[in-house]
Amino acid sequence: MGAAVTISLEGLPGSGKTTTAELLAGMIGVDFAHERSADVPFLDDFYRDVERYTFETELCFVLVHYHQYRDLQGSTILDFSPVKDLVFADVNLAGREYELFRSIYDHTSGSCPPPDFAIFLELETKHLLERIEQRGRAYEVGFDGTYLEAVGEGYLRRFEELGDQVGRVRVLRDDTRDDVADAVRTALAELGAL
């Protein structure tokens, strides 16, 4: 890899973004940047009462993502795209809250160049829910498949915005971590990233 390149892996919760991004970074010898969702103080509250904590949660995420993305140096694989914040805002916010969020997004992440390449990991909702349950994060207990599908539709609407060049990798239930990392590596090579 010559000049510094930013690669984003995206997908719904449980699709394997973080695991795949970390494996792939090691395979091709670039930095890995993990989404710092632990820095979002309202996340547990959000999953307990989505309507009540949506606005605060979305604002926190956009600021955390912006600072993390803005500070990248050298070639990096991320387990998120800044456009993720728009996807979730499209699903979760409306009216004045959406307008304020959008203004903040436009002045933060929206002012940064998009990732050079993005790959979206696709996995069936029922398998996403199985994985979410298996990993056992307290704030994800009882995750709603309907909500996941709405977010998935949001990603489809903003698919081309995830990066300058965007591809998809279909993940099957029985794929190993290495299978997925190899498929993403192939998709990136086809896009000219590697």
Secondary structure, 3 states (H helix, E strand, C coil): CCCCCEEEEEECCCCCHHHHHHHHHHHHCCEEECCCHHHCCCHHHHHHCHHHHHHHHHHHHHHHHHHHHHCCCCCEEECCCCCHHHHHHHHHCCHHHHHHHHHHHHHCHHHCCCCCEEEEEECCHHHHHHHHHHHCCHHHCCCCHHHHHHHHHHHHHCHHHCCCEEEEEECCCCCCHHHHHHHHHHHHHHHCCC
